[in-house]
Amino acid sequence: MDKRFQIFVSSTFTDLKDERQAVLKAVLELDHMPAGMELFPATDASAWLLIKDVIDASDYYVLIIGGRYGSLDETGIGYTEKEYDYAIATKKPVVPLLFENPDNLPRDKTETDAATWKRLSSFREKVERRHTCVYWKNSDDLKARVIVGLTSVIKRQPMIGWVRADEVPTGATLVEVLTLRNRVAELESASIDRNSGPPAGADELAQGNERFDLSGSFVARPIGSSYPHNDDTRYRGSINPTWNQIFGAVAPVMTNEATDSVLRAALKSFIAQEMSRVYQGDKQFNGKNLREFSQVSTEIDTCIIQLRALGLIKINDKKRSVKDIGTYWTLTAYGDSLMVQLRAVHREPIVDDVQPGKIEEDSDDL
């Protein structure tokens, strides 16, 4: 079925008209449906209820931040920030797009009031702490980055989306598809779980203490640096953990089951932590914090495929509702056994720790 997604585009309006048009065109070129509330200014409670309904009905949330904070609600928070907070609270996948250098914007596109500028800076920092952000320079650059960002997040976090009514399968077709899918899952499960060892042919694959190169990038920021962090420097680096280390790091999230996005997040977290550990001790980074780690998505894909090929993980065959089209990963019996070996705490060997005390001459008999 040809699935389309609804994309909520959130930003201030008057200062970003051209940029919003570029984003809307990008969404339409991807054959998805843009949604936004720029034509319905949120000035009262009923308008805010409408905005929430539209966000609820959307699959993804695109946030554009320029040089304006925008109008405030009755509590003093900007409506763009309020929309963002609601999207986070409802667990919408967010694509954050921040203007690279707001200090260089024309006067009519930036805040001139110090208090409002402080609100904007705090908002930007909140978004930067929570996400790996994308920075844009102009409307054309923004359009290209929206296309890349949406394509990536849709692949990582597939949502429900929308299909034409005439493309929805009939009840009989759904029953047939589900029956076949369940049968395939049962056969796959049986082939892997028949014993607690690796599948046939796995001995020809890289595994165990053999190493795999993982690359990524990060930002080195001097300690005490203040916004807009012009002294940030981005570096590329790599690590080469063993397959046992990779599997041991992510296996616990699948002891029951894990969504595809959770498994990918665990892999990214492992890569970021190891890169931070390896490079933070480098003398060239003395006095700097390493942050904003990014990973190569194709290498994440390779890790998942390899762990599956080694018979350590599998797609969970648990029956779900027709609407639930997500991918769920779980450990195989072999994977569970290896996880225990790798992660369980081994007891220290018992040694003879009885030590002699002080000795002195004694003329008395016992």
C-alpha positions in Angstrom: 0.0 0.0 0.0 1.1 3.6 -0.8 1.3 5.1 2.7 1.5 8.8 3.3 2.3 10.6 6.5 1.0 13.8 8.0 3.8 16.2 8.9 3.1 19.0 11.4 5.3 22.1 10.6 5.8 24.3 13.6 7.5 27.8 13.6 6.9 31.4 14.0 5.2 32.8 10.9 5.9 36.4 9.9 9.7 36.0 9.9 9.8 32.6 8.2 7.2 32.8 5.4 9.7 31.8 2.7 11.3 29.1 4.8 7.9 27.6 5.7 7.0 27.5 2.0 10.3 25.7 1.3 9.4 23.1 4.0 5.9 22.7 2.7 7.2 22.0 -0.8 9.7 19.5 0.6 7.0 17.6 2.4 4.8 17.6 -0.7 7.7 16.4 -2.9 8.1 13.5 -0.6 4.4 12.7 -1.2 3.4 13.4 2.4 0.8 15.8 3.8 2.0 19.0 5.5 -0.1 20.5 8.4 0.4 23.7 10.3 -1.5 26.4 12.2 -0.1 29.6 10.7 -3.5 30.5 9.2 -5.2 30.1 12.6 -3.3 32.2 15.2 -3.5 30.6 18.6 -4.9 33.4 20.7 -7.4 31.6 22.8 -8.1 28.3 24.4 -10.3 27.0 21.6 -7.6 27.6 19.0 -5.1 25.7 21.2 -7.4 22.8 21.4 -7.5 22.8 17.6 -3.7 22.9 17.4 -3.5 19.9 19.8 -6.0 17.9 17.6 -3.9 18.5 14.5 -0.7 17.5 16.3 -2.4 14.4 17.6 -3.5 13.5 14.0 0.0 14.0 12.6 2.7 11.4 12.4 5.8 13.6 12.6 6.6 17.0 14.0 9.0 19.4 12.2 10.3 22.3 14.3 11.8 25.4 12.6 13.6 27.9 14.8 14.8 31.2 13.3 15.5 34.4 15.1 12.1 35.1 16.6 10.5 33.6 19.7 6.9 34.5 18.6 3.7 35.4 20.4 3.1 34.3 24.0 0.1 32.5 25.6 -1.5 33.7 28.8 1.2 32.0 30.9 4.1 33.7 29.1 5.3 30.8 26.9 5.6 31.1 23.1 3.2 29.1 21.0 5.9 27.5 19.0 7.6 26.2 22.2 4.2 25.2 23.5 3.5 23.1 20.4 7.0 21.6 20.7 6.4 20.6 24.4 3.1 19.0 23.4 4.7 17.0 20.6 7.3 15.8 23.0 4.7 14.9 25.6 2.7 12.9 23.0 5.9 11.2 21.9 5.8 12.4 18.3 9.1 11.9 16.3 10.7 15.4 16.1 12.8 16.8 13.3 14.5 19.9 14.8 15.8 22.5 12.3 17.6 25.5 13.9 19.0 28.5 12.0 22.8 28.3 12.1 23.6 31.8 13.2 20.6 33.8 14.5 22.9 36.8 15.4 23.4 37.4 11.7 19.7 37.7 10.8 18.3 41.1 9.7 16.7 43.2 12.3 13.2 42.5 11.1 13.7 38.7 11.5 15.2 38.7 15.0 14.2 39.7 18.5 15.2 43.1 19.7 13.9 42.8 23.2 16.5 41.3 25.6 13.9 39.3 27.6 12.4 37.8 24.5 15.8 37.0 23.1 16.6 35.2 26.3 13.5 33.1 25.9 14.5 32.2 22.4 18.0 31.2 23.5 16.6 29.1 26.3 14.2 27.4 23.9 17.1 26.6 21.5 19.2 25.2 24.2 16.3 23.0 25.4 15.9 21.6 21.9 19.7 21.1 21.5 19.9 19.2 24.8 17.1 16.8 23.8 18.0 16.1 20.1 20.8 15.9 17.6 19.8 19.1 15.8 20.1 20.1 12.1 21.3 23.6 11.3 20.3 25.5 8.2 21.5 28.7 6.5 18.8 29.7 4.0 15.5 28.5 2.6 17.1 26.3 -0.1 19.4 24.7 2.5 16.5 24.2 4.8 14.4 22.4 2.1 17.2 20.0 1.4 17.8 19.3 5.1 14.0 18.7 5.7 14.0 16.1 2.9 17.0 14.3 4.4 15.7 14.6 8.0 12.2 13.3 7.2 13.5 10.4 5.1 15.8 9.4 7.9 13.2 9.6 10.7 10.5 7.8 8.7 13.0 5.0 8.1 14.0 4.8 11.8 10.6 5.4 13.3 7.8 4.2 11.0 4.4 5.6 12.1 0.8 4.6 11.3 0.4 7.0 8.4 -2.6 7.2 6.0 -3.7 5.1 3.0 -6.5 5.6 0.4 -9.7 3.9 1.3 -9.7 1.9 -1.9 -6.3 0.5 -1.0 -7.3 -0.9 2.4 -7.3 -4.8 2.3 -10.6 -6.6 2.8 -11.1 -8.5 5.9 -10.5 -11.8 4.2 -7.2 -10.6 2.7 -6.0 -9.4 6.1 -6.8 -12.8 7.7 -4.9 -14.5 5.0 -1.9 -12.2 5.3 -1.8 -12.5 9.1 -2.1 -16.3 8.9 0.9 -16.4 6.5 2.9 -13.9 8.5 2.3 -15.9 11.7 3.3 -19.1 10.0 6.5 -17.6 8.7 7.3 -16.3 12.2 6.7 -19.7 13.7 9.0 -21.4 11.2 11.7 -18.8 11.7 11.4 -19.1 15.5 11.6 -22.9 15.3 14.6 -22.9 13.0 16.6 -20.6 15.4 15.4 -21.9 18.7 15.7 -25.6 17.9 18.8 -25.6 20.0 20.8 -23.0 22.0 23.6 -22.8 19.5 24.3 -20.6 16.4 22.5 -21.3 13.1 24.2 -23.3 10.3 26.8 -21.2 8.5 27.3 -18.7 11.3 30.9 -20.0 11.8 31.7 -18.2 8.6 30.6 -14.8 9.9 32.5 -12.3 12.0 31.6 -12.7 15.6 32.9 -13.0 19.2 36.1 -11.1 19.8 36.5 -10.1 16.1 36.2 -6.4 15.7 34.0 -4.1 13.6 34.8 -0.5 12.7 32.1 2.0 13.7 32.4 5.6 12.7 30.7 8.8 13.7 31.2 12.5 14.5 31.0 14.7 17.5 31.3 18.3 18.6 34.1 19.5 20.9 32.9 22.5 22.9 35.2 24.4 25.3 34.1 24.2 28.9 32.3 27.4 29.8 31.4 28.3 26.2 28.3 30.4 25.9 25.6 30.6 23.1 25.9 30.7 20.1 28.9 28.4 20.7 30.9 29.7 17.7 34.0 28.0 19.0 32.5 24.5 18.6 34.5 22.2 16.4 33.1 19.0 14.8 35.3 16.0 14.5 35.0 12.6 12.8 36.3 9.5 14.5 35.9 5.7 14.8 36.0 2.9 17.3 36.5 -0.8 16.7 34.6 -2.8 19.4 34.2 -6.6 19.3 31.0 -8.2 18.3 30.6 -9.5 21.8 30.9 -5.9 23.1 28.3 -4.7 20.7 25.9 -7.5 21.5 26.5 -7.3 25.2 25.7 -3.6 25.2 22.3 -3.9 23.5 21.1 -7.3 24.5 19.5 -6.3 27.9 16.9 -4.1 26.1 15.6 -7.2 24.3 15.2 -9.5 27.3 11.5 -9.1 26.8 11.3 -7.3 23.5 12.3 -3.9 22.0 11.0 -1.9 19.1 13.3 -1.3 16.2 13.7 2.3 17.3 14.7 1.3 20.8 17.3 -1.2 19.5 18.7 1.4 17.2 18.8 4.0 20.1 20.7 1.4 22.2 23.3 0.9 19.5 23.7 4.7 19.0 24.1 5.2 22.7 26.8 2.5 22.9 28.7 4.1 20.0 28.4 7.6 21.6 29.5 6.4 25.0 32.5 4.5 23.6 33.6 7.4 21.4 33.3 9.7 24.3 35.3 7.4 26.5 38.0 6.8 23.9 38.4 10.5 22.7 37.7 12.4 26.0 41.1 11.3 27.3 42.9 12.6 24.2 45.1 15.6 25.2 43.7 17.7 22.2 40.3 17.7 24.0 41.6 18.9 27.4 39.2 21.6 28.6 36.5 20.6 26.2 33.3 18.6 26.5 32.4 16.1 23.7 28.8 16.2 22.7 26.3 15.9 19.8 27.4 12.5 18.7 26.1 11.2 15.4 26.4 7.8 13.9 26.3 6.3 10.4 22.8 4.7 9.9 24.1 2.1 7.4 26.5 0.8 10.1 23.6 0.6 12.6 21.8 -1.5 9.9 24.8 -3.7 9.5 25.0 -4.4 13.3 21.4 -5.4 13.4 21.7 -7.7 10.4 24.8 -9.3 11.7 23.3 -10.0 15.1 20.4 -11.6 13.4 22.6 -13.6 11.0 24.5 -14.9 14.0 21.2 -16.2 15.5 21.4 -13.9 18.5 18.3 -11.8 17.9 15.1 -12.3 15.9 11.9 -10.5 15.1 9.4 -11.3 17.8 6.5 -13.5 16.6 4.1 -12.4 19.2 0.6 -11.8 17.7 -0.4 -8.1 17.5 -3.3 -6.0 16.3 -3.7 -5.4 12.6 -2.9 -1.7 13.1 0.4 -2.5 14.8 2.9 -2.7 11.9 6.0 -2.0 14.0 9.1 -4.2 14.1 9.9 -5.8 17.5 13.2 -7.5 18.3 13.8 -10.1 21.0 16.7 -12.5 22.0 16.8 -16.0 20.7 17.6 -18.8 23.2 21.2 -18.7 22.0 21.3 -14.9 22.3 19.9 -15.1 25.8 22.5 -17.7 26.8 25.4 -15.5 25.4 24.0 -12.4 27.0 24.1 -14.1 30.4 27.7 -15.2 29.8 28.8 -11.7 28.8 26.9 -9.6 31.3 26.6 -11.8 34.5 28.9 -10.9 37.3 31.5 -13.7 37.8 32.6 -14.4 41.3 36.2 -13.8 42.2 38.3 -17.0 42.7 38.6 -18.1 46.3 42.1 -17.6 47.6 43.7 -18.5 50.9 43.4 -15.2 52.6 44.3 -16.4 56.2 47.3 -14.4 57.2 49.7 -15.0 60.2 49.4 -12.7 63.2 52.2 -11.1 65.2 54.5 -13.7 66.8 56.6 -13.3 69.9 58.5 -15.6 72.4 56.3 -17.0 75.2 57.9 -19.0 78.1 54.5 -20.1 79.5 53.1 -23.4 78.5 49.6 -23.4 77.1 
